[in-house]
Amino acid sequence: MKITLPVAAICTTLSATAIAAPKTVTSTLSCGPATVTATSTTDPHVPPNDDFAWLAQKIMLSGTPAHKSVSLQVDPKAGMIAIGRQKALAAAVVSWACLTSTQGKTYVLLDVSCMRENDDGVCHGQKEWVRIVGTDGSHPDTAYAPQDPRYDALYKRLGISVDNVQLTGIF
């Protein structure tokens, strides 16, 4: 038996295939003396449920006092999860902002989003949280879990406020 598809069905199938191709985007944020660069690869249409997935992400901080580039990690324990047959990041940075402390020091606020329901323990039951990185490469909140109650004291100690911060999407 021979099945003939109408031209519209073939074009729809081909355009859906073209749309589903992974996309890599590079974004930059200037923050004081430093520049943060995020290179993210996403796939907006992962089968079987047409899910959005972050396939890879590399975030680099350059212009540090040591004049070297530093790789920033969302969480050293963040792993890969399976979405259908596709491997994807468990969590990724989706937006960011530059903060200046009352002492004039600059920090990068990274807005992290969990991609799935706590699949690997990285998300600690949270869908979204922030990480603070100094433009000198320091990580003042390294030991903190998402939504850690110690954040308010940390913000006060660093002289920063995250209230009313305008985050910029990295896409």
C-alpha positions as CSV (number, residue, x, y, z in Angstrom):
1,M,0.0,0.0,0.0
2,K,1.4,3.4,-1.0
3,I,0.6,6.4,1.2
4,T,0.8,9.9,-0.3
5,L,1.2,12.8,2.1
6,P,0.0,16.2,1.0
7,V,2.7,18.8,0.5
8,A,1.5,20.8,3.5
9,A,2.0,17.7,5.8
10,I,5.5,17.2,4.4
11,C,6.4,20.9,4.9
12,T,5.0,20.9,8.4
13,T,7.1,17.8,9.2
14,L,10.2,19.3,7.8
15,S,9.8,22.6,9.5
16,A,9.2,20.9,12.9
17,T,12.4,19.0,12.4
18,A,14.3,22.2,11.5
19,I,12.8,24.0,14.6
20,A,13.9,21.1,16.9
21,A,17.6,21.6,16.1
22,P,19.7,22.5,19.1
23,K,20.7,26.2,19.3
24,T,23.9,27.6,20.9
25,V,23.8,31.2,22.1
26,T,26.6,33.3,23.7
27,S,25.7,36.1,26.0
28,T,27.9,38.6,27.9
29,L,27.4,40.7,31.0
30,S,29.9,43.5,31.9
31,C,30.1,43.9,35.6
32,G,32.7,46.3,37.0
33,P,36.1,45.3,35.8
34,A,35.0,41.8,34.8
35,T,33.0,40.3,31.9
36,V,30.9,37.2,32.3
37,T,30.2,35.1,29.2
38,A,27.7,32.3,29.0
39,T,27.6,29.9,26.1
40,S,24.4,27.8,26.3
41,T,23.1,25.0,24.1
42,T,19.4,24.4,24.2
43,D,16.9,22.2,22.4
44,P,13.4,23.6,22.5
45,H,11.7,20.5,21.3
46,V,12.9,17.3,23.0
47,P,10.6,14.3,22.4
48,P,8.4,12.7,23.7
49,N,6.7,15.7,25.3
50,D,8.2,18.5,23.2
51,D,10.2,19.7,26.3
52,F,12.7,22.5,26.5
53,A,16.1,21.2,27.6
54,W,19.5,22.9,28.4
55,L,22.0,20.5,26.8
56,A,25.2,22.3,27.8
57,Q,26.3,25.5,29.5
58,K,29.7,27.1,30.1
59,I,30.0,30.3,32.1
60,M,33.3,32.1,32.2
61,L,34.4,35.1,34.2
62,S,37.2,37.2,32.7
63,G,39.0,40.4,33.8
64,T,39.6,39.1,37.3
65,P,42.5,40.7,39.3
66,A,44.6,37.7,38.4
67,H,43.9,38.4,34.7
68,K,42.8,34.9,34.1
69,S,39.5,33.4,33.1
70,V,37.6,31.5,35.7
71,S,35.0,28.9,35.0
72,L,31.8,29.3,37.0
73,Q,29.7,26.3,38.0
74,V,26.1,26.4,39.1
75,D,26.7,23.5,41.5
76,P,29.6,21.1,41.4
77,K,27.2,18.2,42.0
78,A,24.8,19.3,39.1
79,G,24.6,16.4,36.8
80,M,22.8,15.4,33.7
81,I,19.3,14.1,33.6
82,A,17.4,12.2,30.9
83,I,14.5,13.8,29.0
84,G,13.1,11.2,26.7
85,R,16.3,9.9,25.0
86,Q,18.1,13.2,25.4
87,K,20.7,14.0,28.1
88,A,20.2,17.5,29.6
89,L,21.5,19.6,32.5
90,A,19.7,19.2,35.8
91,A,20.0,23.0,36.4
92,A,21.2,26.0,34.4
93,V,21.7,29.7,34.8
94,V,18.8,31.4,33.0
95,S,19.4,35.1,33.9
96,W,21.8,37.3,35.7
97,A,22.6,40.8,37.0
98,C,25.5,42.9,38.2
99,L,25.4,44.1,41.8
100,T,27.6,46.8,43.4
101,S,28.1,46.7,47.1
102,T,28.0,49.6,49.5
103,Q,31.9,49.3,49.5
104,G,32.1,49.5,45.7
105,K,32.9,45.8,45.1
106,T,31.0,44.2,42.2
107,Y,29.3,40.8,42.2
108,V,27.4,38.8,39.7
109,L,24.0,37.4,40.7
110,L,23.3,34.2,38.8
111,D,19.7,33.1,38.6
112,V,19.6,29.3,38.5
113,S,16.6,27.2,37.3
114,C,16.0,23.6,38.0
115,M,15.1,21.7,34.8
116,R,13.1,18.9,36.4
117,E,11.6,17.8,39.7
118,N,14.7,17.3,42.0
119,D,15.9,14.3,39.8
120,D,19.4,14.3,41.2
121,G,19.2,16.2,44.5
122,V,20.8,19.3,43.0
123,C,17.6,21.4,43.2
124,H,17.0,20.7,46.9
125,G,13.3,20.9,46.3
126,Q,13.5,24.4,44.7
127,K,12.6,25.4,41.1
128,E,14.8,28.5,41.2
129,W,17.5,30.1,43.3
130,V,20.5,32.5,43.0
131,R,24.2,32.2,43.3
132,I,26.6,35.1,44.1
133,V,30.0,35.4,42.5
134,G,32.5,38.1,43.1
135,T,34.1,39.7,40.0
136,D,37.4,38.7,41.7
137,G,36.4,35.0,41.2
138,S,35.3,34.5,44.9
139,H,32.2,32.4,45.7
140,P,30.9,33.7,49.0
141,D,27.8,31.4,48.9
142,T,29.6,28.2,47.9
143,A,28.4,26.1,50.9
144,Y,24.8,27.4,50.8
145,A,21.9,25.3,49.6
146,P,19.2,27.1,47.5
147,Q,17.0,29.3,49.6
148,D,19.4,29.0,52.6
149,P,18.3,31.2,55.5
150,R,21.9,32.5,55.8
151,Y,21.6,34.5,52.5
152,D,20.1,37.6,54.3
153,A,23.1,37.7,56.6
154,L,25.5,37.2,53.7
155,Y,23.9,40.0,51.7
156,K,24.3,42.3,54.7
157,R,27.9,41.3,55.2
158,L,28.7,41.9,51.5
159,G,26.8,45.2,51.4
160,I,24.5,44.1,48.6
161,S,20.8,44.0,48.1
162,V,18.9,41.7,45.8
163,D,15.6,43.5,46.3
164,N,14.2,45.0,43.1
165,V,17.2,43.7,41.0
166,Q,16.4,43.6,37.3
167,L,17.6,40.2,36.0
168,T,18.6,39.9,32.3
169,G,17.9,36.7,30.5
170,I,20.9,35.0,28.9
171,F,18.9,34.3,25.7
